[in-house]
C-alpha cells in the first residue's frame, strides 16, 4: 500500500467520525440499519430487534389495559373463560323409589363439554349395590342389587323419544330374630317411558312399568304388579328454573297413588337443586376436566317394595317393606352417561307388613352404604 492510498483512507475515517458526532448532537437523522446494529455484520440479528419492538409496543402479546391504566378486574377476566353452561348431575338412586325415574336417570348427561348422548339405540348400563346394615346383632339387614339397561328410539322423532329400561332387582335378606322372611326377593320389570313435547317449554313424562315381584317359591300368589307415572315439566326459565307436577302409581299395599311435584332450580352451573317429591337432591360440582365432572350431593327419598311370597306353611301372602332414606354421596360423571358414585346414608321410619295380618313391625333406624357404576 502506497503513502497516497493510506492518506486517502485516513481522510475517509475522519469524515465518518465527524458526521457521527454531528448526528449525536443535532438528533436530526435516524440511524440506519447498519449503524443500529442490524446489518449483516452486526452481532445482533434483525428479528430480535423487531420482536423487542413489538413486545414493548403492547400489540399482539400484551393484555388490554383498563382505561385508567389498571388491569381489568379478575371476575371480568374469568367471566370470559366460562368452561361450559348449566347442567345437573345424573345418577340413579336405586330403589328410592324404583317407581320414580326421571329422564336424566337413564339418559346421558346434557352437558355440552361431555357427550350429550350416545348415537345409538343403546344408552346406558348401570349396576348399583346398596347395603342396609342390621340395626342390631339380631336385626334386619338387606343387601339390595339393581341392574338396568336403557335403550332409546324416536317416537316419532328424536326430540320425543321412547325409552325402554329393563330392570332386575334382587334383595338378599339378613334374617331378623323377630320375624321370618324369605332369604331372597326379586323384582323384574320393563319401564316404558315416553317424553312428548307440548310447545317449546313443556315436556311430558309418561311411563308404565309392568313387572314381576316375587320370592319365586312354590305357593306364591299373584306376583304381577303394574306401576307408572305421569308428570309435566315446564321450563319457567330455561336451564335455570323448572316446575314439575304429576302423580306416581306405586300400586303398593300402603298406597296406590302418591302425588309428585316440585321445582328444579339451577342458580349456576356448579349448583343443582331438585326439590321434588318423592325423590329430592341437592348437588354441588366440585371439579371438572377433560371428559369428567365430580359432584357431591345430599339426596332423600323412600325405599322398599312389595312382593308376593309363600309363607313357611306354603300359603300365599304379600310382603311389604318401606323406609325413608337420606344419603350423602360423591359422583364422577364421564362421557356418554358413564360414571360411578358412592353414598352413605341414614335409614329411618322402617316398616314391615303382611297382607295376611294387620300387624306392622317397626325395625330400628340404621345406616346405609351404596356404590354403583354406569357406562
Secondary structure, DSSP 8 states (H G I E B T S, - for coil): --HHHHHHHHHHHHHHHHHHHHHHHH--S---HHHHT-STT-SS-HHHHHHHHHHHHTSSSS----TTSS---HHHHHHTT------------TTSSTT---HHHHS----TTS--S-SSSEEEEEEEEEEE--SSTTS-EEEEEEEEEEEEEESSSGGGEEEEEEEEEEEEEE--SSS---SEEEEEEEEEEE--EETTTEEEEEEEEEEEEE---TT----EEEEEEEEEEEEEETTTEEEEEEEEE---SS-SEEEEEEEEEEEETTEEEEEEESEEEEEEEEEEETTEEEEEEEEEEEEEEEEEEE-TTS-EEEEEEEEEEEEEEEEEEEGGG-EEEEEEEEEEEEEEEETTEEEEE----EEEEEEEEE-
